[in-house]
Amino acid sequence: MIDSEKVAEQVRMCAACPKMCRHVCPTFFAWRSDAPTPHGRALLIHQEIVGTREIDERGVEVLYQCLECSHCLTWCKPEIDIATIVEIKRRDLVESGKEPSGIFKLTALIKDTHNPFGEKQTKRNDWIQRKGKKGRKILYFTGCTAAYRETDSAQDTVTLLEQLGFLVVISSDEWCCGSPLFRTGNQEAGLEQAAHNIEMLNTIDVEEILVTCPGCYRVLTNDYPEHGYELNKPVRHISEFLNTMLPQLPVMNFEGDVTFHDPCHLGRHSGVYDAPRKVIEQVSGSPVVEMERNKENAMCCGNGAGLRTLFPEYAKKIGAERIRQATSTGAKYLVTSCPFCKEMLNSQTNTALNVLDLSEFVRQAIEGRDVKTD
Amino acid sequence: MLDEESKKKAFARIAKIVGKTHVTKYETDRILNAHDAWPLSEAKLRAGEILPLADMVVFPRSVDEVSKILVVANELKIPVIPVGGGAGTCGGTLPIYGGIQLDLKRLDQIYQIDHDSMLVRVQAGVVGIDLEEEVNRHGYTTGHTPTSLRASNVGGFIATRSGGSMSSLYGKIEDLTLGLQIVLPDGSIIETKAVPRHSVGPDLRQLFIGSEGTLGIITEATLRLFPLPEVRRFRGVSFPDVHSGLVAIRKIFRVGILPSVVRLYDPEDAALSFSMHFQFEEGHCMLLLAFDGDANKVKIDEKHSLKICLDEGGTDHGEGPSKRWWEHRYDMYYPTRLTTGGYAIGDTIDIVATYDKLENVYHAMKIAMEAEDAVVMSHFSHMYQNGGSIYMIFFTSQPDAESAWATYKRIWDAGVAACLREGGTMSHQHGIGLSRSTYTEDELGSSFKVLKQIKEVLDPNGIMNPGKLGLGVRK
């Protein structure tokens, strides 16, 4: 985390930049205005710091028209971390009760139901069908999107792990990891989730924790320890986990190219780029056909940091653009390694491009079955 | 600024044209969309000042919407300030008399490439890098690569008569633009046909190239394309002084060679830009060359150019300095702690002159600007058969805002006066905007009245970007 002096120095520089990163900013793409851009956000914060002008209601909205995807950082020579600065500012806004009402409602929902969808806790694991009864125990922290919205992906993860010889443990007491809360500025509420999850995770007798959601991964490996919540076992993302088991993975001719969408929380925020690609290459027998914007330069799917909650049409526009980019590779499959990204991309795809989460992709190979085409 | 009644009336009518989500009166939007990259604006923003604001910002989606907005503005006599990428360096988009900022970024369509004619039709709001990447996918380059490429857009290129770093070979935007669509202040839409040459009277297209939104709004252009070069080779040669470097450049053009890049760094700029990375004699200049095209032709051109350079006393440094510049050519555009600290301010006066005057202009401007407390470093770039441009880069840092802004103005006044006195022209590619507006009459001399008369005929109500290009200045 950066201190207030550093924030002031960074926004002063960014506010004086001729917008050298704006062309990759997904919210600039969606709005085509200079307001929801790194430069715009920095200028608002700079003017408040130097006492020129308070951030008004529209300014608050602008600060929530940010995906915190950090794509701007890839293109910033002075390495100004606008995503982190925006998140710090959002905390101030939440503390003073100035966050948008949509974010207030989202926070209340998570505090009340422990997931951002308002679903019942008792239904969290409704989807699970388990066959395996033995093997090395591994805890699967499912995350809310997989548990409530991408249950096929979650089930494929469980089945895959069982087929690889693991006994999958899933807690019925898992709460939202807190990612939507941390990213939208409610650190206190995020830490409530953290406290619960840490206690739950640290008392389960397993050797490691596996996650499929990069949002959960970042929170468990970064936000929790940053606030003193230490897990007593390692956390691995499914892509890293499968990358260590390549010889055991199936191989299938998918009869079409495969491209990969880098989730922001996995790529730019956690530095994991190669693992999912190696898994895809092993399973499909061919290297990933890259989109022009890939790895550090990958475009966000549009689903992060509260944008879809507050501005769904603009978020979808960004998702549709990412689908266009994937389609232009000529690939038949767009694989990602994030249920949250998968949900957005799948909602915007066309019949020619099949969107799959990594677990689903590997499971297709095991089953040798064709994927959906409608 | 408009009175409340006029503002309300205009806003309601414009909202009907573009929809409520594409016009805004919020102060936050007006602040965030107000400025371009004029160093004085940036310095003032850093210092906590609020720049002049428009009354509203509108984001039309089509030429028809632009036309309808201008009909409203013309009827209500409201200033209209067209905004492109907002990357200009002269304050050309600052709404100094309020009014409507008409932002073209939603006009972002790239139409099909005409492969036979090597042309592309494109809307004004397309960002430069997006256009370049798209035509690259089809094996072409626009040949237009200004340092602002990631932030500036097609409309802004044309409105400011801009130039890219390879203009010696490919030309400036006025050479690259074949056809235009323009909306006049009364809302009428006109087009100039895209043809390579014609003899149907004066070239009206050229009237609007560089008009900076004072005569109408550019909404679409047909631009030339070039096949991506088979090879691009780089060469760096140091010279003991500016004179010998300029002689070498002149002779290269004289034998018919057109390098894509020609940049001669004076001793100060060479030391700052290259001494950390390459060994060359202290106090020497550095010439950067690049050659684009067919491998055999490039090889011959490079060899011949190098011989000319060595004959004029140059020292060969291989491809290193030139290639490094190419790979880092956007770096200087980023802010740094040094250039954004305190009341620091730097800028560039990008003058142009013929070879017979170029050296005198350089020395005269350097002396005049340094006398006003400026640190000055320069490079000669955008060179042609008959002359070229000098980037007179200056930097000053003062203890407070008042003296910083005053020093900045004195440096500009002294630099431009010296340029004009020695027979130079005060801008090669950045345009006039606000920073040079007051010098326009001196620059154009007896021809300024023609520009004024054209303005009066096309824009009798004076709504188009008033205060820029020395036109429509109000009390």
Interface residues (C-beta under 8 A of the other chain):
Chain A: E9 R12 M13 C14 A15 A16 C17 P18 K19 M20 C21 R22 H23 R32 S33 D34 A35 T37 H39 G40 L43 L44 H46 Q47 V50 G51 T52 R53 I55 D56 R58 G59 V62 W75 C76 K77 P78 E292
Chain B: Y26 E27 T28 D29 I31 L32 N33 A37 E42 A43 L45 R46 A47 G48 E49 I50 V57 F59 G85 G86 A87 T89 D103 K105 R106 D108 G125 V127 I129 D130 E133 S148 R150 A151 Y330 D331 Y333 Y334 P335 T336 R337 T340
